[in-house]
């Protein structure tokens, strides 16, 4: 089966399993993203048809919620905290450095596919601000230098 055929099959299975739930759109979108890492654009018409919605309505929900992706994520996702504590402890300066170092903005993936960058609005690590998360690992008191070291170690271990 081709990758596109496999994608289509996965989407159809998720839609069939969840379309009769009340408020099925969000569970379907979460199901697709959980299974594939993102919501492929080619799945929007199928979702819309199954739920008797317009493609614009489905796309509107995908684009409204920052959690949903419409492009494949990188091998590692960096969640950079943007909450007040992290902002007050140098988070904006760190954000500028991270974006510059990776050459991407929030909701984007590096050209080599290694990293995606996502904002998060609290990692519960306020005493060690600014904070970020890569995979399941949370890092505190992140500076430009420590970010670079963490990224270099992450790349080396991949």
RAFENBEL-V216179 format. One record per pair of residues at least 12 apart in sequence whose C-alpha atoms are under 10 Angstrom apart, sorted by the first residue. I is the first residue (numbers start at 1). J is the second residue. D is the distance in Angstrom with one decimal. If there is no record, write none. Layout:
# RAFENBEL-V216179
I/J/D
I/J/D
This chain:
# RAFENBEL-V216179
4/40/10.0
4/42/9.4
7/32/9.5
7/35/9.7
7/36/8.0
7/39/10.0
7/40/8.3
7/42/9.3
7/43/8.6
8/40/9.4
8/42/8.3
8/43/7.3
8/46/9.2
10/31/9.7
10/32/7.7
10/35/7.8
10/36/8.4
10/43/9.9
11/28/8.7
11/29/9.5
11/31/8.6
11/32/6.2
11/33/9.7
11/35/8.9
11/36/9.0
11/39/9.0
11/40/9.1
11/42/9.7
11/43/6.7
11/44/9.7
11/46/8.3
11/47/8.5
12/32/9.5
12/43/8.6
12/46/7.8
12/47/8.6
12/50/9.5
13/31/9.9
13/32/9.5
14/27/9.1
14/28/6.4
14/29/8.9
14/30/9.6
14/31/6.4
14/32/6.7
14/35/9.0
14/47/9.7
15/27/9.2
15/28/6.0
15/29/8.9
15/31/8.6
15/32/8.5
15/43/9.8
15/46/8.3
15/47/6.8
15/50/7.3
15/51/9.0
16/28/9.2
16/47/9.8
16/50/8.3
17/31/9.7
18/31/8.7
19/47/8.7
19/50/6.8
19/51/6.6
20/50/9.4
20/51/8.6
23/51/9.5
24/47/9.8
24/50/9.9
24/51/7.7
25/47/7.8
25/48/8.8
25/50/9.7
25/51/7.5
25/53/9.4
25/57/9.9
25/58/7.7
25/61/8.6
25/62/9.9
26/58/9.5
26/61/8.3
26/62/9.0
28/47/8.0
29/43/9.7
29/44/9.6
29/47/8.7
29/58/9.1
29/61/9.1
29/62/7.8
29/68/7.8
29/69/9.9
30/67/9.2
30/68/7.9
32/68/9.9
33/67/9.4
33/68/7.2
33/69/7.5
33/70/8.9
33/72/9.6
34/68/10.0
36/72/8.0
36/73/9.4
37/68/9.1
37/69/7.6
37/70/9.0
37/71/8.4
37/72/6.2
37/73/6.3
37/74/9.3
38/67/9.6
38/68/6.8
38/69/4.8
38/70/5.4
38/71/5.9
38/72/5.5
38/73/7.0
39/62/8.1
39/68/7.2
39/69/6.0
39/70/4.9
39/71/7.1
39/72/8.1
40/69/8.4
40/70/5.6
40/71/6.8
40/72/8.2
41/59/8.6
41/62/10.0
41/69/9.9
41/70/6.5
41/71/8.4
42/70/9.9
43/55/9.8
43/58/9.9
44/56/8.9
44/57/9.5
44/58/6.5
44/59/6.9
44/62/9.4
45/58/8.4
45/59/9.4
47/59/10.0
66/106/9.9
66/107/8.1
66/118/8.7
66/119/8.7
66/120/9.6
67/107/9.2
67/118/8.7
67/119/9.5
67/120/9.5
68/107/9.4
69/107/7.6
69/108/9.3
70/107/9.5
71/107/9.1
71/108/8.4
71/109/8.6
72/108/9.5
72/109/8.2
72/113/8.8
72/116/9.2
73/107/8.9
73/108/8.1
73/109/6.4
73/110/9.4
73/113/7.5
73/114/8.6
73/115/7.6
73/116/5.9
73/117/9.0
74/108/8.7
74/109/5.7
74/110/7.2
74/111/9.1
74/112/8.4
74/113/4.7
74/114/4.9
74/115/4.5
74/116/4.9
74/117/8.7
75/109/9.2
75/110/9.9
75/112/9.5
75/113/6.4
75/114/4.8
75/115/5.9
75/116/7.7
75/135/9.6
75/158/8.9
76/109/9.5
76/113/8.6
76/114/6.1
76/115/4.9
76/116/6.4
76/117/8.8
76/134/6.6
76/135/6.5
76/154/8.7
76/155/9.5
76/158/9.4
77/107/9.8
77/108/9.9
77/109/8.7
77/114/8.4
77/115/5.6
77/116/4.7
77/117/5.9
77/118/7.1
77/133/8.1
77/134/5.8
77/135/6.4
77/136/9.9
78/98/9.6
78/106/9.6
78/115/6.9
78/116/6.0
78/117/5.0
78/118/6.1
78/119/8.3
78/120/9.5
78/132/6.9
78/133/5.8
78/134/4.8
78/135/7.4
78/137/10.0
78/138/9.9
78/151/9.6
79/106/9.3
79/116/8.5
79/117/6.2
79/118/4.9
79/119/5.5
79/120/5.8
79/121/9.2
79/122/9.7
79/123/8.8
79/131/8.7
79/132/5.5
79/133/5.0
79/134/6.4
79/135/8.6
79/138/9.2
80/94/9.0
80/95/7.4
80/98/8.9
80/106/9.1
80/117/7.4
80/118/6.3
80/119/5.1
80/120/5.8
80/121/8.3
80/122/8.9
80/123/8.8
80/130/8.5
80/131/6.6
80/132/4.5
80/133/6.6
80/134/8.9
80/138/10.0
80/139/9.8
80/142/9.9
81/94/10.0
81/95/8.9
81/118/8.8
81/119/6.0
81/120/4.9
81/121/5.5
81/122/5.7
81/123/6.6
81/124/9.5
81/125/9.3
81/126/9.5
81/129/8.6
81/130/6.9
81/131/5.7
81/132/5.6
81/133/8.2
82/95/8.6
82/118/10.0
82/119/6.4
82/120/6.0
82/121/5.2
82/122/6.9
82/123/9.3
82/130/8.4
82/131/8.7
82/132/9.3
83/119/9.4
83/120/7.6
83/121/4.8
83/122/5.4
83/123/8.6
83/124/9.7
83/126/8.7
83/129/9.5
83/130/9.0
83/131/9.5
84/121/8.5
84/122/8.5
84/126/8.9
84/129/9.5
84/130/9.7
85/122/8.7
85/125/9.1
85/126/5.8
85/127/8.2
85/128/9.0
85/129/6.3
85/130/7.3
85/131/9.4
86/121/9.4
86/122/8.4
86/123/9.7
86/125/8.9
86/126/6.8
86/127/9.1
86/128/8.3
86/129/4.7
86/130/4.2
86/131/6.6
86/132/9.5
86/140/9.6
86/141/9.0
86/142/9.7
87/129/8.1
87/130/7.1
87/131/9.8
88/129/8.3
88/130/8.3
89/126/9.5
89/128/9.0
89/129/5.9
89/130/5.9
89/131/9.6
89/141/8.5
89/142/9.7
90/129/8.0
90/130/6.5
90/141/9.3
90/142/9.0
90/143/8.2
91/129/7.7
91/130/5.4
91/131/8.0
91/132/9.8
91/141/9.7
91/142/8.6
91/143/8.8
92/130/9.2
93/130/10.0
93/143/8.8
93/144/8.3
94/130/8.0
94/131/9.6
94/142/7.7
94/143/6.3
94/144/5.9
94/145/9.7
94/147/8.4
95/119/9.5
95/130/9.7
95/143/9.9
95/144/9.0
96/144/9.3
97/143/9.0
97/144/6.2
97/145/9.6
97/147/8.8
97/148/9.4
98/117/8.8
98/143/9.7
98/144/7.5
98/147/7.6
98/148/8.5
98/151/9.9
99/117/8.2
101/144/9.3
101/147/9.5
101/148/8.1
101/151/9.8
102/114/9.8
102/115/7.9
102/116/9.0
102/117/8.7
102/148/9.9
102/151/9.6
104/116/8.2
104/117/7.5
105/117/6.8
105/118/8.4
105/119/9.8
106/118/5.1
106/119/6.4
107/119/7.9
114/154/9.7
114/155/8.0
114/158/9.1
115/134/9.4
115/151/9.4
115/155/9.5
116/134/9.8
117/134/9.7
118/132/9.9
118/133/9.8
119/132/9.2
120/132/8.5
120/133/9.1
123/138/7.8
123/139/9.6
123/140/9.7
124/138/9.5
125/138/8.1
125/139/8.4
125/140/6.8
125/141/9.3
126/140/8.4
126/141/9.4
127/140/8.3
127/141/8.7
128/140/4.8
128/141/5.0
128/142/8.4
129/141/5.0
129/142/7.2
129/143/9.7
130/142/5.6
130/143/7.8
131/143/9.2
132/147/9.1
134/150/9.4
134/151/9.4
134/154/8.9
